[in-house]
């Protein structure tokens, strides 16, 4: 924040002396660098990302199986709202809706939200930050965070998991997918565009422990080897809120 600007009129002997007018610059909350970089990167690549990953679920039977299992468990809990956080262009949101879930999507990137709304005009999408969701306490039965935490540094994951715990009702469900490995990569290009962001390959054991600390109990843990263009193992965790 800058110092206030002081504006004063010239003082003449015939005029009363008045206090100066203080004009203060507006206060802007500084967000973490990784949030700013990630938003800018995905705004840049949104259209190409959406096109390149279109149909990806049809080629991923394990992904569909895990999402189907999640949907079945939500129904066994009596249904209720589900939120796809870090929804991107809405490909999983649309799939979950087709499975009969009452699902909406939230993404950091306005560009991604625009793509999601264009591709799925019947569903609700909005912008939001993973660690500070505009959702009421215990308001959703399930949360899907599908590769949504890969741009959050490992040290900051507890804040994210605490927030996901806050919005999930007791015994509600959380499904996580992320690249595994326990190291970080700096990217300067993605999907044919010059961008700058970091991707974090989280350690599955550490994530499991962080979820437990936040009040989630992991019930399913699956890891698979990299395939096609992937360079690291992929991890999937299903957890329940205590």
N, C-alpha and C positions, 0 to 999 in steps of 0.2 A: 504494500500500500504506500502511496506517495504522501508527502507532507501536504496539508491543506493549502489551498491557494487563498491568499488574502487580497480581497479587492477593496480599495478605499477610494472615496472621492476626495479631491483636493480640499483642504480646509482653509476657509477664508475667515477673517476676523468677524465678519457680520453673520456668520453661520454658526449654529451650535455644533459642538464636536460630538460625533456619533461613534459608536463602536464599529469596527470594521466588520464587513460581511465575510463569513467563513464559508467557502465552498469546498466540500470534501469529495474527493474522487470516490466512486462506488467501490465497494469491497467485492473482489472476485475470489471465490474459494478455489484454491489451487488443487487440481486433481493429480493423482499419480501419473508419472510419465508413461508408464506402460498402458494406462487407460487411453491417454491422448493418442499415443502412437497406434494402438490397436484400432481405435475408431477411424483414424485417418486412413490406415491401410485398407480396412474393409470397405470404407466408402469408395476408395479408389478402384478396388477389384470387384465390387458387388455384382455387376452385370455378368462379367466373365466367369466369376466363381459360380454363380447360379446356373449358368449354361453348362459349364464343365462337369458339375456334380449332379446334373439332372439325370435321373435313372440309376444313381449309384446304389440305392437300396435294393433295386432289383438284382444287382450283382453281388449282394452281401447277405447270404442266408443267415449267418450268425447274428448280424445286426437286427434283422427282422425277427429272429427268434427271441432275442433279448427284449426287444420292444414289445413283442407280442406277450411275453411273460409278464412284463411290467403292466401292460394293459389289463391282463387277466387279474392280476393282484389288485389293481385299482377297482375293478368291478367287484371283486370279493369284499372290498372294504366299503361297498355301497356306492361307489362312484364318487362324483364330486369334481370340482375344478382341478385341472392339471395345467402346469405351466412349463413350456419349453424355453428355458433360459439360455441365451446365446443361440437363438433360433436360426440366425442367418436368413436365407431366402425362404425359410419355412418348409423345407422338404420333409423333415421329421414331423413338424406340426401337422402338415397335411396327412401324413401317414397315420399318425395317432388319431386324428379326427376320423379317418376312414375305418379305424378299429373301434370306433364308437365312443371315444373319450371326449369329454367337454374340455377342450384344450385351447390355450391361447399362447402367443409367442412374445418374447421380449428379447431385444437385441441392442447392443451398444451402438451399432452403426445405423444412422438414418438411411443410408443407401441400401443396406440389407433389409431394413424394414419396408422400404419402398418396393423392393423386389418381392418380398413376401406378400405384401398386400396386392401386388399386381398378379401374382401367381395363384393366390388363394384369397380372393375377394370376400369369401363367405366367412373367413376367420378373423379373429381380433389379434392385431399385432401392434406393438408400441415400443418405443425406445426406453432403455433403462440400464442401470449399472448393476452388475452382478453382486457387488458387496453392499448395495443400498437399494433394494427393490421397493417399488411403490406398491406393495401388497400388505394387507393387514396380517396381524399375527394369526398363525394357525388357520389360514384361509384357503389352503389348497391340500388336496389329498395326495398329490404326487408332483414331483419335480423331475424333469429330464434336463441334464446338463451334458449334452453330447459334444464332446471336444470343446466345451465352453471354458474350461479352466486352464487351457494350454498356454494362455498368454498372461496368467497370473503367477508371479514368482512364488516358489514353494513357501517362503516365509510368510506370505500374505494369504495363503489358502485358509488358515483357521478363521480369518474374518469372513471369507466367503461362506464357509461351511456353517458358521454361526448364523449368518443371515438366512441361509437356506433352511436351517433348523427353525428359525423364528417363524417363517411363513408356512411351514408344513405342520399339519395337524398331528396330534399324537397317533402313533402307529402308521403314519403316512409314509410314503415311499420316495426314495431318491435313486435315480439311475444316472451313473456317471460313466463317461467314456473319455479316455485320454491316451496320449502317446506315452509309453513307459520308458524308463531308462535312468532317470535321476541326473540329467544334465540339460543345459540350455543352448539354443542356437540363435544367432543373430541373422536375420534375413534382410537383404537389400532389394530383393526382387521376388514377386509372386504373381502367378496367373498372368504373366506377360506384362506386368507393370513394375515400375521402380517404386518401391515402398520401403519403409524402415520399421521393423518390429522384432520382438523376441518371441520365440516359441520354447516352452519349457516341457521337457520330457520328465514327468513326475515319477517318483519312486512309489510303486504300488503299496509297499509295506508302510511307508510314511503316510501316504494318503489315508490308508485304512486306520492308522492310529489317530490321525487328525480328525477323521470323521467320528471316531469313538469319543475323542475329547469334546467334540461339538454336540454330542448327544445322539449320534446315529450308530446303529448296530448293523454291520455288514453281514448280509445273509448269503450273497452269491458273489463269487470272485472268479472272473474268467480272463485269461490272457491268451493271445495268439501270436504266432510269429508274423513278421512283416510279409506282406504280399504285394505284388505288382510294383507300384511306384514307392511304397513305404520303405523307410529305412530303419525303423525301430519297432519293437513289439507294441501291441495295442492292449490296453487294459480296460476292463469293464467291471464296475462295482455296483451292486444293488444293495441298498441299505434301508433300514426302517428307523423312523424317528422314535426315540424312547418317550 
